[in-house]
Amino acid sequence: MYPKRQSFREEMRFDIDATLNQKPKDFTEFQQLLKERGYEYKDGRQPSIRGKGQKRFIRFSSLGVGYSVDDLRKIFSGGSFKKENPETFQMLINIQKKIAEGKNGRYIQWVKRFNVKQASKAVVFLQEQGIQNLEELETRTKEITDRSQSLAQSIKNAEKQLTEIKALKTHISNYSKTKSVYDAKSLQKNIQKCWNRRKNGIANTGK
C-alpha cells in the first residue's frame, strides 16, 4: 500500500516552512525562494501561489493559521504565529526493498521525493526545538521517556487509590444497611435482660 499522498495544500505548507527555514531576510526574498522551488506568486487583494502541476492559484489565507501573507510578514518583523495542523512524520520507505519487490521507476522516484520531504520535516522540527546534535536529542528523549514513565506510575497509584476508595464506600454502605438491624437486636436483648432482672427481683421478694 502506498503512503497517503499529500494534497497540494499540504505540499505548499511544507515548502513554505522549508523556505522560511532558509532564513530569508524579507518577504521579497521569501517570494524569490518560493519561485526557485517552482512556485508562481500572484499579488492582489488575495495573494496566492501556484505550484507545478496545479491549474489554479491557491490563496495563502486558505492554507490555515500562520500561512496568510500578513502572518508570514510578521515573521520578518519579529512576530510569531501558532500554526494549525502541526506537521506529522511518517517512517521512511526502504527503497531497496521496494526495488526487490519489482516496483517501477516512477514509483521509486516518488519514494525518493517522499523520503527527502520526511527527512526535511525532521530537520526543521529539530531546529525548531533547539536540538543541535545527537547528544541533545538523546537527552531530550530520555527526559520525555522518564516523564512518561513517571506519569504512568502516577496513574497506576491513582487507580489503586480509587479502587481502595470504592471498596471503602461498599463497606460503609453495607454497615449503614445492617446497623439498624444490629441496633434493633441489641435493644431487644437489653429489654430481655431488664425483664429478666425485674422478674427475678419480684420472685425474690415473694419469698
BAGU-341944 format. One record per residue (C-alpha): x, y, z. Coordinates in steps of 0.25 Angstrom, whole numbers, plus 5000, padded with zeros to 4 digits. Each point is the difference from the previous one (the first is absolute). Example, Ala and Ser with C-alpha at 12.3 -4.5 7.8 and 13.67 -1.06 7.14 Angstrom:
rec u=5049 | v=4982 | w=5031
rec u=5006 | v=5014 | w=4998
// end
This chain:
rec u=5000 | v=5000 | w=5000
rec u=5005 | v=5014 | w=4996
rec u=5002 | v=5010 | w=5011
rec u=4989 | v=5011 | w=5000
rec u=5003 | v=5010 | w=4990
rec u=5001 | v=5014 | w=5004
rec u=4990 | v=5010 | w=4995
rec u=5004 | v=5013 | w=4993
rec u=4998 | v=5008 | w=5012
rec u=5008 | v=4990 | w=5009
rec u=5011 | v=5001 | w=4990
rec u=4999 | v=5016 | w=5000
rec u=5001 | v=5000 | w=5015
rec u=5012 | v=4991 | w=5000
rec u=5007 | v=5008 | w=4989
rec u=4997 | v=5013 | w=5007
rec u=5006 | v=4995 | w=5014
rec u=5012 | v=4995 | w=4992
rec u=5002 | v=5014 | w=4994
rec u=4998 | v=5007 | w=5013
rec u=5011 | v=4991 | w=5005
rec u=5009 | v=5006 | w=4990
rec u=4999 | v=5013 | w=5008
rec u=4996 | v=5010 | w=4989
rec u=5003 | v=5014 | w=5005
rec u=4987 | v=5005 | w=4995
rec u=4987 | v=4997 | w=4993
rec u=5006 | v=5003 | w=4986
rec u=5011 | v=4990 | w=5002
rec u=4990 | v=4990 | w=5005
rec u=4992 | v=5001 | w=4987
rec u=5013 | v=4998 | w=4992
rec u=5003 | v=4988 | w=5008
rec u=4986 | v=4994 | w=4997
rec u=5002 | v=5003 | w=4985
rec u=5013 | v=4992 | w=5000
rec u=4991 | v=4989 | w=5006
rec u=4991 | v=5001 | w=4988
rec u=4989 | v=5008 | w=5005
rec u=4993 | v=5012 | w=4993
rec u=4996 | v=5012 | w=5009
rec u=4988 | v=5008 | w=4997
rec u=4998 | v=5013 | w=5008
rec u=4987 | v=5008 | w=5002
rec u=4989 | v=5000 | w=5010
rec u=5001 | v=4985 | w=5003
rec u=5015 | v=4997 | w=4997
rec u=5001 | v=4986 | w=4995
rec u=5010 | v=4990 | w=4995
rec u=5000 | v=4988 | w=4990
rec u=5010 | v=4989 | w=4999
rec u=5004 | v=4990 | w=4989
rec u=4988 | v=4992 | w=4995
rec u=4990 | v=5009 | w=5006
rec u=4989 | v=5006 | w=4991
rec u=4995 | v=5011 | w=5010
rec u=5007 | v=5009 | w=5010
rec u=4998 | v=4997 | w=5014
rec u=4998 | v=5012 | w=5010
rec u=5010 | v=5001 | w=5012
rec u=4988 | v=5002 | w=5009
rec u=4994 | v=4987 | w=4997
rec u=5013 | v=4992 | w=5005
rec u=4996 | v=5002 | w=5014
rec u=5004 | v=5009 | w=5012
rec u=5014 | v=5005 | w=4999
rec u=5001 | v=4999 | w=4985
rec u=4993 | v=5012 | w=4995
rec u=5008 | v=5011 | w=4994
rec u=4998 | v=5009 | w=5013
rec u=5005 | v=4989 | w=5009
rec u=5012 | v=4997 | w=4991
rec u=5004 | v=5015 | w=5000
rec u=4999 | v=5000 | w=5016
rec u=5012 | v=4990 | w=5000
rec u=5009 | v=5010 | w=4992
rec u=4996 | v=5011 | w=5010
rec u=5003 | v=4991 | w=5012
rec u=4986 | v=4995 | w=5003
rec u=4995 | v=4986 | w=5001
rec u=4988 | v=4991 | w=4998
rec u=4994 | v=4987 | w=5004
rec u=4997 | v=4990 | w=4989
rec u=4988 | v=4991 | w=4998
rec u=5002 | v=4986 | w=4996
rec u=5014 | v=4997 | w=5005
rec u=5009 | v=4992 | w=4991
rec u=5000 | v=4985 | w=5001
rec u=5011 | v=4991 | w=4998
rec u=5000 | v=4986 | w=4993
rec u=5010 | v=4990 | w=4999
rec u=5010 | v=5000 | w=4988
rec u=4997 | v=4989 | w=4990
rec u=5011 | v=4990 | w=4997
rec u=5004 | v=5003 | w=4985
rec u=5008 | v=4987 | w=4998
rec u=4989 | v=4991 | w=5006
rec u=4990 | v=5007 | w=4990
rec u=5009 | v=4998 | w=4988
rec u=5001 | v=4985 | w=5004
rec u=4985 | v=4999 | w=5001
rec u=5000 | v=5004 | w=4985
rec u=4995 | v=5015 | w=5001
rec u=5002 | v=5008 | w=4988
rec u=5009 | v=5012 | w=4998
rec u=4989 | v=5010 | w=5001
rec u=4996 | v=4995 | w=5014
rec u=5014 | v=5000 | w=5004
rec u=5002 | v=5015 | w=4996
rec u=4988 | v=5003 | w=5008
rec u=5005 | v=4992 | w=5012
rec u=5013 | v=5008 | w=5000
rec u=4993 | v=5013 | w=5000
rec u=4991 | v=4995 | w=5011
rec u=5012 | v=4996 | w=5008
rec u=5007 | v=5014 | w=4998
rec u=4988 | v=5007 | w=5005
rec u=4999 | v=4992 | w=5012
rec u=5014 | v=5002 | w=5003
rec u=4999 | v=5015 | w=4998
rec u=4988 | v=5000 | w=5010
rec u=5008 | v=4993 | w=5010
rec u=5012 | v=5010 | w=4999
rec u=4990 | v=5012 | w=5000
rec u=4994 | v=4994 | w=5013
rec u=5013 | v=4998 | w=5007
rec u=5005 | v=5014 | w=4997
rec u=4987 | v=5006 | w=5005
rec u=5002 | v=4992 | w=5013
rec u=5014 | v=5005 | w=5001
rec u=5006 | v=4986 | w=4999
rec u=5014 | v=5002 | w=4993
rec u=5006 | v=4986 | w=5002
rec u=4998 | v=4985 | w=5003
rec u=5003 | v=5002 | w=5014
rec u=4990 | v=5011 | w=5002
rec u=4990 | v=4991 | w=4993
rec u=5003 | v=4988 | w=5009
rec u=4999 | v=5009 | w=5013
rec u=4987 | v=5006 | w=4995
rec u=4994 | v=4986 | w=4997
rec u=5005 | v=4994 | w=5014
rec u=4993 | v=5012 | w=5007
rec u=4987 | v=4998 | w=4992
rec u=5001 | v=4985 | w=5003
rec u=5002 | v=5002 | w=5015
rec u=4989 | v=5010 | w=5001
rec u=4990 | v=4990 | w=4993
rec u=5004 | v=4988 | w=5009
rec u=4998 | v=5010 | w=5012
rec u=4986 | v=5003 | w=4995
rec u=4997 | v=4986 | w=4997
rec u=5004 | v=4996 | w=5015
rec u=4992 | v=5012 | w=5005
rec u=4988 | v=4995 | w=4992
rec u=5001 | v=4986 | w=5006
rec u=5001 | v=5006 | w=5014
rec u=4988 | v=5008 | w=4998
rec u=4992 | v=4988 | w=4994
rec u=5004 | v=4992 | w=5013
rec u=4995 | v=5011 | w=5009
rec u=4987 | v=5000 | w=4992
rec u=4999 | v=4985 | w=5002
rec u=5002 | v=5001 | w=5015
rec u=4990 | v=5012 | w=5001
rec u=4990 | v=4992 | w=4992
rec u=5002 | v=4988 | w=5010
rec u=4998 | v=5009 | w=5012
rec u=4987 | v=5006 | w=4995
rec u=4995 | v=4986 | w=4998
rec u=5003 | v=4997 | w=5015
rec u=4994 | v=5012 | w=5004
rec u=4988 | v=4998 | w=4992
rec u=4999 | v=4986 | w=5006
rec u=5002 | v=5005 | w=5014
rec u=4989 | v=5010 | w=4999
rec u=4990 | v=4989 | w=4995
rec u=5003 | v=4991 | w=5011
rec u=5002 | v=5010 | w=5011
rec u=4985 | v=5002 | w=5003
rec u=4998 | v=4984 | w=5000
rec u=5011 | v=4999 | w=5010
rec u=4995 | v=5012 | w=5009
rec u=4986 | v=4993 | w=5000
rec u=5006 | v=4987 | w=5005
rec u=5008 | v=5007 | w=5010
rec u=4988 | v=5007 | w=5005
rec u=4992 | v=4987 | w=5001
rec u=5011 | v=4994 | w=5008
rec u=5001 | v=5011 | w=5010
rec u=4984 | v=5000 | w=5002
rec u=5001 | v=4985 | w=5002
rec u=5011 | v=5002 | w=5010
rec u=4992 | v=5011 | w=5008
rec u=4988 | v=4991 | w=5000
rec u=5008 | v=4988 | w=5005
rec u=5006 | v=5008 | w=5011
rec u=4986 | v=5006 | w=5004
rec u=4994 | v=4986 | w=4999
rec u=5011 | v=4995 | w=5009
rec u=4998 | v=5011 | w=5010
rec u=4985 | v=4998 | w=5001
rec u=5002 | v=4985 | w=5003
rec u=5011 | v=5003 | w=5011
rec u=4990 | v=5010 | w=5006
rec u=4989 | v=4989 | w=5001
rec u=5009 | v=4991 | w=5008
// end
